[in-house]
Amino acid sequence: MNWYLDVLKKYAVFDGRARRTEHWMFFLFNAIAVIVVAAVDLAIGTFPLLYPIYFLAVLLPHVGVMIRRLHDTGRSGWWVLVCLVPVVGWIVLVVLLATEGEPRQNAYGPNPKPARAH
């Protein structure tokens, strides 16, 4: 749950780097939240009212963590626009987001992954 809250705290932060864990845990908790909000929305008979409000509320944090994740792989945040290409763009974006980050400092900042003790 901290992964989700940490991303929300960085609401509109588009600089720096994000680990794979940070991105994918936010994605997981966000997917669960979407299902819960949609179910509540249906249960109280207001669908679609709460779902779009929630979606808009987490849109910027989600884009921010995707851009920071791309920065961790050494790519510009503009790569997020590849998702505009139907089907293939989403596949490419998922592969880029799942790629391991650069182990050293890059143009976007220091490695967010703590060094392992040998």
C-alpha positions as CSV (number, residue, x, y, z in Angstrom):
1,M,0.0,0.0,0.0
2,N,2.9,2.3,0.6
3,W,4.0,2.0,-3.0
4,Y,0.5,3.4,-4.0
5,L,0.6,6.2,-1.5
6,D,4.2,7.2,-2.4
7,V,3.2,7.7,-6.0
8,L,0.2,9.8,-5.0
9,K,2.5,11.9,-2.8
10,K,4.5,12.7,-5.9
11,Y,1.3,13.8,-7.7
12,A,2.8,15.7,-10.5
13,V,6.5,14.8,-10.3
14,F,7.9,14.0,-13.7
15,D,11.6,14.2,-13.0
16,G,13.8,11.6,-11.4
17,R,13.7,7.8,-11.6
18,A,11.3,5.1,-10.4
19,R,12.0,1.4,-9.8
20,R,10.1,-1.3,-11.5
21,T,8.6,-2.3,-8.2
22,E,7.3,1.3,-7.6
23,H,5.6,1.4,-11.0
24,W,4.1,-2.1,-11.0
25,M,2.9,-2.0,-7.4
26,F,1.1,1.3,-8.1
27,F,-0.3,-0.3,-11.3
28,L,-1.6,-3.3,-9.2
29,F,-3.1,-1.3,-6.4
30,N,-4.6,1.1,-8.9
31,A,-6.2,-1.8,-10.8
32,I,-7.7,-3.1,-7.6
33,A,-9.0,0.4,-6.7
34,V,-10.6,0.8,-10.1
35,I,-12.5,-2.5,-9.6
36,V,-13.6,-1.5,-6.2
37,V,-14.7,2.1,-7.2
38,A,-16.6,0.7,-10.3
39,A,-18.3,-1.9,-8.1
40,V,-19.3,0.7,-5.5
41,D,-20.4,3.0,-8.4
42,L,-22.6,0.2,-9.7
43,A,-23.9,-0.8,-6.3
44,I,-25.1,2.7,-5.4
45,G,-26.6,3.2,-8.9
46,T,-24.5,6.1,-9.9
47,F,-22.4,4.4,-12.6
48,P,-20.6,6.1,-14.4
49,L,-20.0,8.9,-11.9
50,L,-17.4,7.8,-9.3
51,Y,-15.2,5.8,-11.8
52,P,-14.4,8.7,-14.1
53,I,-13.7,11.0,-11.1
54,Y,-11.3,8.4,-9.7
55,F,-9.7,7.9,-13.1
56,L,-9.0,11.6,-13.5
57,A,-7.7,11.9,-9.9
58,V,-5.0,9.3,-10.5
59,L,-4.2,10.1,-14.1
60,L,-1.4,12.5,-13.4
61,P,0.3,10.3,-10.7
62,H,0.1,7.4,-13.1
63,V,1.6,9.3,-16.0
64,G,4.3,10.7,-13.6
65,V,5.4,7.2,-12.4
66,M,5.4,5.9,-16.0
67,I,7.7,8.8,-17.0
68,R,10.0,8.3,-14.0
69,R,10.1,4.5,-14.9
70,L,11.1,5.4,-18.4
71,H,13.8,7.7,-17.0
72,D,15.1,4.7,-15.0
73,T,15.7,2.8,-18.3
74,G,17.5,5.8,-19.7
75,R,14.7,6.9,-22.0
76,S,12.9,10.2,-22.3
77,G,9.4,10.5,-20.8
78,W,8.1,11.3,-24.3
79,W,8.2,7.5,-25.0
80,V,4.9,7.3,-23.1
81,L,3.3,8.6,-26.2
82,V,4.1,5.4,-28.0
83,C,0.9,4.1,-26.5
84,L,-1.0,6.2,-29.0
85,V,-0.1,3.6,-31.6
86,P,-2.9,1.0,-31.5
87,V,-2.0,-2.4,-30.0
88,V,1.7,-2.4,-30.9
89,G,2.3,0.9,-29.0
90,W,0.9,-0.6,-25.7
91,I,3.0,-3.7,-26.1
92,V,6.1,-1.6,-26.7
93,L,5.3,0.6,-23.7
94,V,4.8,-2.5,-21.4
95,V,8.1,-3.9,-22.5
96,L,9.9,-0.6,-21.9
97,L,8.3,-0.3,-18.4
98,A,9.3,-3.9,-17.6
99,T,12.9,-3.4,-18.7
100,E,15.5,-3.3,-15.9
101,G,16.8,0.2,-15.1
102,E,20.3,1.4,-15.7
103,P,22.5,0.4,-12.7
104,R,24.4,3.6,-12.6
105,Q,23.4,7.2,-12.4
106,N,22.1,8.5,-15.7
107,A,20.9,11.8,-17.1
108,Y,17.7,11.6,-15.0
109,G,19.4,11.0,-11.6
110,P,20.9,8.4,-9.4
111,N,19.8,4.8,-9.3
112,P,16.7,4.5,-7.1
113,K,17.5,0.9,-6.3
114,P,19.5,0.5,-3.1
115,A,22.9,-1.1,-3.5
116,R,23.1,-4.8,-2.4
117,A,25.5,-5.7,0.2
118,H,28.0,-8.4,-0.9
